[in-house]
Amino acid sequence: MAPNKQLQLAYGLAIVLFVIAVIGYAGYSAKTPDPPLRMMYPTNAGKVLFDHQTHLGAAGYALACSDCHHHPPGMEENWACGDCHGKPEQHEAIAETCNQCHDPADYDLAEIVKRSDAFHDQCIGCHRQYGAGPQACNACHVL
Amino acid sequence: MSDAPKLIVSHAPFLHGGGSIVVRNGQVLLALIPAAICGMLRWGVPALAVIALSVSSAMAWELIFNRISRRPVTIGDGNAASLGLVLALVLPATVPWWMVVAGTFLAVVIGKEIYGGIGANPFNPVVVSVAILGISWKGYMDFDAMLLTYDPGFVMMEPLTAAKAFGTEAVARFSAFDLLMGRQAGAIGAPFGFWLIVGGIYLVACGVVRWEIPASFLAAVALVAAAFHLSNPQLYAGPMFHLLTGYTLIGAFFLAPEDSGSPVNFWPMLIYGGAGGLMTVLIRNIGAYPDGVIYAVLVINLINPLVDKIRPKALGRAA
């Protein structure tokens, strides 16, 4: 093939591929399914990959949403865990969001555990109760 | 002294073998197409978008640099396209567009053009790019985090990360056949070992890749992994696992044997490939990173000029 033809072919290929890329990125980006399949928690003690589908699905443990997720009575909105169970430094500030619906006299802020403790209690507690699933730190955390 | 002729060389004109830079890059592209197709079928349109953007932006960077440096336009030789395709196949399918563009800039401009273009780069341009991307945007090179939206029906935990964090108990969840056929979480094309082997053998048959480098690379991976596994079977995965996971096969056939970064003599090629395989498993088993291929190839690119000094003694006597 003559060099001129090679160059024309290269220009044509680059333009076509660029158009495909623009269409692909603009129209077909991967979307998070609802409910999610897996969730990644990047923690200070190494990331944790949580298999949400295995806990939820009929082929897995077939848990109901309310077996793990809990909300104060009457709260309809789908809040994230961290909205109430904040990080230590955000704890009080985030817990203030609870006061939008609740009377502060109804609860003690100190009783709202931070998110990492809530997750640890939830995961390890359930795994202990049913004698299945990881319980050691390095069985979940990628250290 | 024997009168038997030791070396016979005919004089010019020579018969042209038909090889050229264009043909060689065409062969590399052809060898990678099966893995690229498998990647697109597995990861869908996002993988197609990454491949298309990587190839086109690699060609665009080369064109821009050609213009800036006032040199002839070289994108017709297919080298930028093949660099773009190799880079795409080692990235996650959901990698953001700007990181692909940054990656091709690093490969084509920083990895190749600033040294003088094709044949002058001391390191494999794609390896330079992936090493910088991995350090700069670690989260986007984390296959576990980047593939959360996919449910392809097999264990979606990156095997090397699982092995490093959870030991061989986690490795038992992966069968060798599944790993060979690409049924593992990973990059767009790197997990499809079978098709990479087919493509690699094709390149060896074409003479683009010398068999000594991939053979010694893979043999060293197998031997060193076997030694670790025998020393502690609970902690270290076996040789088959290391051969079929991560970047091992794409590294052996498409990264380590890159033209200007690899040696040309027999023993140097064996040492070069063997050192790459050794470093890969050392980094995986006792280093900080789950996969060691990228840094192993960087290291062997570095020692390439040194090992290539080992060469047959010249006939005659030096003055």
Interface residues (C-beta under 8 A of the other chain):
Chain A: M1 P3 Q6 L7 L9 A10 Y11 L13 A14 I15 L17 F18 I20 A21 I23 G24 Y25 G27 Y28 S29 A30 K31 T32 P33 P36 L37 R38 M39 M40 P42 G46 K47 L49 Q53 N138 A139 H141 V142 L143
Chain B: V22 G44 V45 P46 L48 A49 V50 I51 A52 L53 V55 S56 S57 M59 A60 L63 V73 I75 G76 D77 G78 A81 A93 T94 W97 G139 D142 D144 A145 L148 T149 Y150 D151 M156 M157 T161 K164 A165 F166
